[in-house]
Each structure stands twice: as structure tokens, then as C-alpha cells.
């Protein structure tokens, strides 16, 4: 198990015992560590960075830091876009997933228009993916459409 995974598990356990501040500090450290690893060995840690940013964004929501959560989640989307651009279309699902997360965070922050826009982009990506591989992506497309309908 790598350091990032261990720290994420530690953060979850801290939260389980009511140590929110310590858990948030661990989450921030995870994001910093993932960023450092990404810059040192980008081909191995770019997706880890995106996942760490997503986790941090959701933790920030829990403690009411909406604007910080939005900024962090936007970084996660940018990282996923970079992966998709560098490695090919098959990783576009990561972009679509990150956009769904961003849509959720926008919704939690009361930013309905932004939530709908992020979700529409996710749906468009899943439509393209489902057209070429329906067995893999139809369910994800359906989930994205349900999320979009809830945001409208």
C-alpha cells in the first residue's frame, strides 16, 4: 500500500472518531504529497493527484468550505483533462467523472447554473463513449443523465 492510500485511510479513521480538524490536515497533506509525487513522476501519479484532489474537495464540503472545494475540484478536472489529452480518448471517462463531482459540489454551493453546465459536459462525453462502447458506458451515461435531471 502506498503512502497516499495510507494517509487517506488515516484521515477516514480520524473522522470516524470525531477528529475533524486533524482529518482535514491529513487530507491537505495527501493533496500536497500527491502533487509532489505528480511532479516527480508524472506518468505514475497523475490519476492519484486527481483522486486526492477529489477527496480533499469532498472533505472541504463537509466542513463548509465551499469555495475552496470548488477550486480544488476544478483542479481535479484539469488534471483529468491533461491525462485524457496525453493518453487518448479512453481516459475521457475520468474527465466525465470529475465533471460529475464538480457538478455535485456546485450544487452543494447553490451554484445551479454551473452545476448544470458541468453535468451537461459530462453527459456529452458519456454520449460519445457510449456510442463507441455501449456495454461499458451506457450505465455511466444513464447515471449522468439522472444527475443532470436532478440539477435542472
DRENDOLUM-541089 format. One record per residue (C-alpha): residue in one letter; x, y, z. Coordinates in steps of 0.5 Angstrom, whole numbers, plus 500, padded with zeros to 3 digits. Last residue first. Example, Ala and Ser with C-alpha at 12.3 -4.5 7.8 and 13.67 -1.06 7.14 Angstrom:
BEGIN
   kolpa     x     y     z
       S   527   498   514
       A   525   491   516
# end
This chain:
BEGIN
   kolpa     x     y     z
       X   435   542   472
       X   440   539   477
       X   436   533   479
       X   436   532   471
       X   443   533   470
       X   445   527   475
       X   440   523   472
       X   443   524   465
       X   450   523   469
       X   447   516   471
       X   445   514   465
       X   451   516   461
       X   455   512   466
       X   450   506   465
       X   451   506   458
       X   459   507   458
       X   462   500   458
       X   457   496   454
       X   455   502   450
       X   463   502   447
       X   463   507   441
       X   457   511   442
       X   457   510   450
       X   464   514   450
       X   461   520   445
       X   455   520   450
       X   459   520   456
       X   463   526   454
       X   456   530   452
       X   453   528   459
       X   460   530   463
       X   459   537   459
       X   452   537   461
       X   454   536   468
       X   459   541   469
       X   454   546   466
       X   448   544   470
       X   452   545   476
       X   455   552   474
       X   448   554   473
       X   446   551   480
       X   451   555   484
       X   448   553   491
       X   455   551   494
       X   452   544   494
       X   450   544   487
       X   457   547   485
       X   460   541   489
       X   455   536   486
       X   457   539   479
       X   465   538   480
       X   464   531   482
       X   460   530   476
       X   466   534   472
       X   471   529   475
       X   467   523   473
       X   467   526   466
       X   474   527   466
       X   476   520   468
       X   471   518   463
       X   476   522   458
       X   481   517   459
       X   480   512   453
       X   480   518   449
       X   488   519   449
       X   494   519   454
       X   496   526   454
       X   490   530   452
       X   486   525   457
       X   491   526   463
       X   491   533   462
       X   484   533   462
       X   484   529   469
       X   489   534   472
       X   484   540   470
       X   478   537   473
       X   482   535   479
       X   484   543   479
       X   477   545   479
       X   475   540   485
       X   480   544   489
       X   477   551   487
       X   470   548   488
       X   472   546   495
       X   476   552   497
       X   469   556   495
       X   465   551   499
       X   469   551   506
       X   463   548   510
       X   467   543   514
       X   464   537   510
       X   465   541   503
       X   472   541   505
       X   472   534   506
       X   469   533   499
       X   474   537   496
       X   480   534   499
       X   478   527   496
       X   477   530   489
       X   484   533   490
       X   487   526   492
       X   484   523   486
       X   486   528   481
       X   493   527   484
       X   493   519   484
       X   491   520   477
       X   497   524   475
       X   502   519   480
       X   505   515   475
       X   507   518   469
       X   508   525   473
       X   514   522   477
       X   517   528   481
       X   511   533   479
       X   506   528   481
       X   509   526   487
       X   509   533   490
       X   502   534   488
       X   500   527   491
       X   504   529   497
       X   501   536   498
       X   494   533   497
       X   495   528   502
       X   498   533   507
       X   491   537   506
       X   487   531   507
       X   491   530   514
       X   490   537   516
       X   483   536   515
       X   483   529   519
       X   486   533   525
       X   481   538   525
       X   475   533   524
       X   477   529   530
       X   471   526   531
       X   473   518   532
       X   471   517   525
       X   474   523   522
       X   481   521   525
       X   479   514   522
       X   478   517   515
       X   484   521   515
       X   488   515   517
       X   486   511   511
       X   487   517   506
       X   494   517   509
       X   495   510   508
       X   493   511   501
       X   498   517   500
       X   504   513   503
       X   503   507   498
       X   500   500   500
# end
